Amino acid sequence: GYNLLAATVQRVTGQSFRAWTDANLFRPLGMTRTFFRDDHTVVIPDRAMGYTRAPDGRWRAVTNNLTALGSSSMMSTVEDLARWVLNFETMQVGGAQAMALTRTRGVLNDGSTIPYAFGLSHGEYRGAAIIGHTGSWAGFATYVVHFPQQRFGVVVLANAPQVNATRAAQQVA
């Protein structure tokens, strides 16, 4: 669905998904080191590689040639993602209407609600409401979580799947 959304953005705006997200999402928030990787030949300064352990115990780099704009392929930094989390409060990008959608949980055909709401999962940690998203691919593990009532967020980016990014964020919280 998110890949289809990225293709729709490209078709409607006449811009690449990367160019549109740079201009309309990332740059307005000061996220200067975040982008959707749509060209595997471009050198990315300070880029981390994803790693995993081989059966013999040695570390191996994980190759990532996926281009799945919309659902994956985003490169970022902890500092930039902290700016993203701040937008949950400032609503500088998207405004109140878009932020309200991220707080509107999905409803199934039987009328029951699910924790997923327009790209974010809702839940609780130690009795506090949280909004966040996990990710993993090609040796990377991530977790971005926001505690709206406490006006607090944690971003964990790891380059080995053996790291439990969710648990690391919970330990920080």
LINQUI-V720677 format. One record per backbone hydrogen bond with DSSP energy under -0.5 kcal/mol. CO is the residue of the C=O (numbers start at 1). NH is the residue of the N-H. Records with the same first field share a line. If there is no record, write none. Layout:
CO->NH / NH
This chain:
1->5
2->6
3->7
4->8
5->9
6->10
7->11
8->12
9->13
10->14
16->20
17->21
18->22
19->23
20->24
21->25 / 26
22->27
25->29
26->29 / 31
27->30
30->32
31->34
35->37 / 75
36->38
39->42
43->45
44->47
50->62
51->161
52->60
54->57
58->54
60->52
61->63
68->71 / 72
72->70
73->37
75->35
77->81
78->82
79->83
80->84
81->85
82->86
83->87
84->88
85->88
86->89 / 90
87->91
91->95
92->94
94->98
95->99
96->100
97->101
98->102
100->103
101->104
103->105
106->114
108->111
112->108
115->122
116->106
117->120
120->117
121->132
123->130
125->128
128->125
130->123
131->146
132->121
133->144
135->142
137->140
139->51
140->137
141->158
142->135
143->156
144->133
145->154
146->131 / 148
147->151 / 152
152->147
154->145
156->143
158->141
159->51
160->163
163->165
164->168
165->169
166->170
167->171
168->172
169->173
